[in-house]
Amino acid sequence: MNKPVLRVGERIDQLFSTDVKIIQNKEVFSYSIDSVLLSRFPKLPKKGLIVDLCSGNGAVGLFASTRTEAKITLVELQERLADMARRSIALNKLENQVEMIHDDLKHLLEHVPRSQVDLILCNPPYFKVEQQPNLKANEHYLLARHEITTNLEEICAVSRHALKSNGRLAMVHRPERFLEIIDTMKAYKLAPKRVQFIHPKANKEANMLLIEAIKDGSLEGLRVLPPLIIHQENGQYTAEIEDIYFGKG
């Protein structure tokens, strides 16, 4: 491993199931389980091009890199997060596979060829601004969590233009926006095909969902996968989550 240059407040975390190391800063941004689950949710193309939108410090794309030989382009608007991702790419010696683009995702087609992307991954802002009137988070978390600089419709529109026919968009989001996600995907000819609801415990309502759609696919055949439970009643990870974090499968 290259010796990383760490800024004030930064640390290095590792997802042991992949051996990938990520530079983090809790005051700026830290990946959480939604990023880990998204990187494992879709079947990755063996070759070709993957794009990670709203990539933050690069966690989703970097975790995915261990399961494919495809080129991976990370796209992040916030300069500080993009810089962290670039250093994580170097730390893991992935410069030949993964690149970071510091730009607004609406400019994606200036960086990748139209209708040539095999898979888009996206961990987007979950909350509409008007639904969160007291926005007290720092700027970095504010932009990561709230639809200030992008929104669900823009993500689907950009994905529509960048994906090849039968290319896929995989996203992690909130269950309360499920119907809106379905409708927005369909409006941009992205046919939802797989969805999985994530529950903090077996007796708790879902607080996340994973969804995958295919460009120009049939609107029939949506599969609802078995729910994924994060914690046992005693607070420890379930066996499935334990394997995702620490296993080698």
C-alpha positions, 0 to 999 in steps of 0.5 A: 500500500502507498503511504497516504497523506492524511489531512487534519481529522482524517482516518483510514477505515477498512472493509475487511471483506474486500481489504479496501481502505477508505480515507474518512473524516467524521466532520466531513463524510463517512460511509455507512452501511448503505454504501456497503450494501449498494456496492454488493447489490447489483451483479457487476459487469466483468468488463466495460464501464461503471459510474458511481454518482454522488460518490462522496469519498468513493466508498461505493465504487472502491468496494465494487472494484474488488468484484470486477475488472470494469473501469469505474468512474466516480463523480462527486461535486464536493471538492473535499470529498473528491480529494479524499477519494483520489487519495483512497484510490492511490492508497489502494493502488487502483489508479488503472481502474478507478478515476475520480471526476470532481464535477456536477453529475449533470455534466456526466456526459462531458466525462463518459460516452453517451449510451455506453455505461454498463452500470450506474451506482448511486447513493443519492441525497435522500431528503427533499429540502422542503421536508427538512425545514431545520437544516442544521448539519454542516455543509458537507452532510447537508449536501450529501443528505438533502436534494440541494444540488441534485434530486431523484429526477435529475439522477434518473435523467442523467442515467437515461442518457449515459446508460447503454440499452439494457444498462442498469441503474442501482440505487439505495434510498428511503422506503417512504419514497418508494412509489416516487422512485418507481414512477420517476424511473419509469418516466425515464424508461428505466424499468424497475426489476429488483427491490430489497427492503432493509430493516434495522431489526426483524421487528422494525420497519424498513429504513432503507431500500435497494432498487435496480432498474434496466434501461429500455426494459419491460415494465413487467417482472419486478422482483421483491427480494427477501428482506435484509435484516441488519441487527439481531435482537441483542444488537449484534450483526446478523450472519448475513451482514457479518459476512458482508463486512468480514467474510470473503465470499 
